[in-house]
Amino acid sequence: MENRVRFAVTEAQTETQLLIALQTELELLDSDASIETTLLIHAEVLKDFHDYNQFLNIADALLVEKNLDGTYQIASFHPHYQFAGTEPSDVENYTNRSPYPLLHIIREESLEQAIAGYHDVDKIPSRNIELMHSLGRTRLETLMRTCLES
């Protein structure tokens, strides 16, 4: 599965431009099975997490409109990601934080295969949260800052 992750950076300035970029990436994935997954990085749009979170509904609607629901799913990562019921400073939010806002387009079939071959898949979220706690907020903030400086 070497070299099968595509990193696509869009210069989109608006949600409409981002939606077009997302559709383009979906079409590329659909036409090129050698690409396993795409990280669509969009540093110039949806910097506000609440706006980003609302956009996810539009992205999911695009999957339905293009009859790709069940073929792909979109995982969400954002510099200010915050799970419901948490405070912005809670370290568990770092499981879905990234240096820039991005949409991770995942092939459902590949995800199902990975889940089938993974022991205790239900424990992944709690293990990830445990890891974030063991690293601590200071270390996580440093890692994020280092990513932005590179």
Sequence and secondary structure as in RCSB ss.txt:
>XXXX:A:sequence
MENRVRFAVTEAQTETQLLIALQTELELLDSDASIETTLLIHAEVLKDFHDYNQFLNIADALLVEKNLDGTYQIA
SFHPHYQFAGTEPSDVENYTNRSPYPLLHIIREESLEQAIAGYHDVDKIPSRNIELMHSLGRTRLETLMRTCLES
>XXXX:A:secstr
 TT EEEEE    SHHHHHHHHHHHHHHHHH TT  EEEEE TTS  SHHHHHHHHHHHHHHHHHTT BTTEEEE
EE TT   TTS TT GGGGGG  SS EEEEEEHHHHHHHHHTSTTGGGHHHHHHHHHHHH HHHHHHHHHHHHH 
